[in-house]
């Protein structure tokens, strides 16, 4: 019975493939944020603790220099989605 509840263990992509995540590349950083602009937790992304801290620091840097939004919001009057 226990074998049905097992999920495949997520692997840190930065550790295995030596992927580089930089604050100057917001398209890569969007993989680590949800639709509201929040940073996705480590249990969802599968990153190790070291790289999750690194990614969150890069997202915060990109937000500070306006490469990424702090939040994504929808205008109630027009229905347009703003990033």
C-alpha positions as CSV (number, residue, x, y, z in Angstrom):
1,X,0.0,0.0,0.0
2,X,2.8,2.4,0.8
3,X,4.1,2.3,-2.8
4,X,1.0,4.0,-4.1
5,X,1.6,7.1,-2.0
6,X,5.2,7.6,-3.0
7,X,6.0,10.5,-5.2
8,X,9.0,11.0,-7.3
9,X,11.6,13.0,-5.5
10,X,12.3,16.4,-6.9
11,X,15.8,17.2,-7.8
12,X,17.5,20.6,-7.6
13,X,18.0,21.7,-11.2
14,X,20.9,24.0,-10.3
15,X,22.8,21.2,-8.6
16,X,22.3,18.6,-11.4
17,X,22.5,20.7,-14.6
18,X,24.6,23.6,-13.3
19,X,21.9,26.0,-14.4
20,X,22.7,29.7,-13.8
21,X,19.9,32.0,-12.5
22,X,20.7,35.7,-12.6
23,X,18.7,38.7,-11.5
24,X,19.1,40.2,-15.0
25,X,17.0,37.4,-16.6
26,X,13.4,37.8,-15.4
27,X,12.1,35.1,-17.7
28,X,14.0,32.5,-15.9
29,X,13.0,33.9,-12.5
30,X,9.3,33.8,-13.4
31,X,9.6,30.0,-13.2
32,X,10.1,30.4,-9.4
33,X,7.2,32.8,-8.8
34,X,3.5,32.1,-8.9
35,X,0.7,34.0,-10.7
36,X,0.5,36.5,-8.0
37,X,4.2,37.2,-7.9
38,X,5.0,35.4,-4.7
39,X,8.2,33.3,-4.5
40,X,7.3,29.6,-4.8
41,X,8.5,27.5,-1.8
42,X,11.2,24.9,-2.0
43,X,9.0,21.9,-1.6
44,X,7.2,22.9,-4.8
45,X,10.3,23.8,-6.9
46,X,12.5,21.0,-5.7
47,X,15.5,23.2,-5.1
48,X,18.0,22.5,-2.3
49,X,18.1,25.0,0.5
50,X,21.2,26.7,-0.7
51,X,19.9,27.3,-4.1
52,X,16.4,28.3,-2.9
53,X,18.0,31.1,-0.8
54,X,20.1,32.1,-3.8
55,X,17.0,32.2,-6.1
56,X,15.0,34.2,-3.6
57,X,17.8,36.7,-3.3
58,X,18.0,37.1,-7.1
59,X,14.2,37.6,-7.3
60,X,14.4,40.3,-4.6
61,X,17.2,42.0,-6.5
62,X,15.2,42.0,-9.8
63,X,12.2,43.4,-8.0
64,X,14.3,46.2,-6.4
65,X,15.6,47.4,-9.8
66,X,12.1,47.0,-11.4
67,X,12.9,44.0,-13.7
68,X,10.2,42.0,-12.0
69,X,7.0,43.3,-10.3
70,X,6.4,42.9,-6.6
71,X,2.8,41.8,-7.4
72,X,0.7,41.1,-10.5
73,X,-2.7,42.7,-10.3
74,X,-5.8,42.8,-12.4
75,X,-7.6,46.1,-13.1
76,X,-11.2,45.6,-11.9
77,X,-12.6,48.2,-14.4
78,X,-11.0,47.1,-17.6
79,X,-10.1,43.5,-16.7
80,X,-6.6,43.9,-18.0
81,X,-3.7,42.0,-16.3
82,X,-0.7,44.0,-15.4
83,X,2.8,42.6,-14.8
